[in-house]
Amino acid sequence: MEGKYTFEQFNEDLNNGYKVLYDYVRNRYMVYKVNEDCYMIELVEQKSRNPVPAKSMVTFKAVKQMFPFFTDLEYKSDSAK
């Protein structure tokens, strides 16, 4: 991908039905949009010893604040249900 990946592009991908896998604080998570201003974050792989919730509902604001710290982004299409 050329250039810097922005939050606006990330948000558009979530709006288009993609599930996004990413690393955040050494753990692997998946985020997807459930409803307007409602996102689900699921723990996929825990690499740290600190306890973290397996699933959590967050708002648009929370996702936007965490986005700069996401690494190793990977997309998953929702069409394979």
N, C-alpha and C positions, 0 to 999 in steps of 0.2 A: 504494500500500500504506500502510495506516495504522499508525503506531507504528514502533518500531525493529525491523528484521529481525535476528533473533538467530541464533546459531550452531546452536542446537537446531532451528530451522525449516530452516535451510540443510542440516543433516545429514539431517533427515527427507526433504527433497526429493531428496537424493542416494540415500538408501535406496529411494525410490520410482522410481528409474530415470532421473531427470533428469540431463542433462549441463549444467553451468553454465559459461557464458562470463563472464570477468571481466578487469578490468585490474589488473595488479600490477606496480609499479615500471615504469610506462610501457609495458609490453608486454601483449598480449592473450593470454589462456590459456583453456583449457577443462579442467575437472576432472570426473571421474566415478568412481563406485565400481566396482572390479573384483571385489573379494572382501572378506570381513570384515577390517577394519583395513588395507586395501590400496586405494589410490587412484591413478589415472593422471592426470598433468598433462601437457597437450600445448600447445606453443606454437602459437598461431593467427596472430598478427601481431607482428612484432618492430619496435618503434618506437625502441629505443635502440641504440647502437652497441656495447654490451657483448655479448660472446658468451654465449649461454644455451643449455642443452640443448633439443632439439626435443621430447623426451619424457622423463618421469621418473616413477618409482614412489615414492610417499610413504606414510607412515603416517597414521592418524587424528590423532595428536598433531601432526604437521607441518601438516596442513590446519587444525587448530584454532588453531595459533599464527599462521598467515598470515591467517586469516579477517578480523581487524579491519582489514587493509590492502587488502582487495578493494574495488574500486570498479566502478561501471557493470555490475552484475550482469545477466545475460540468460540465460534458460532455454531449453533445447533438449530436446524430447521424444525419447526413444529409440525411439518407435514407428515412425518412418519409416526402417526399415532396408532 
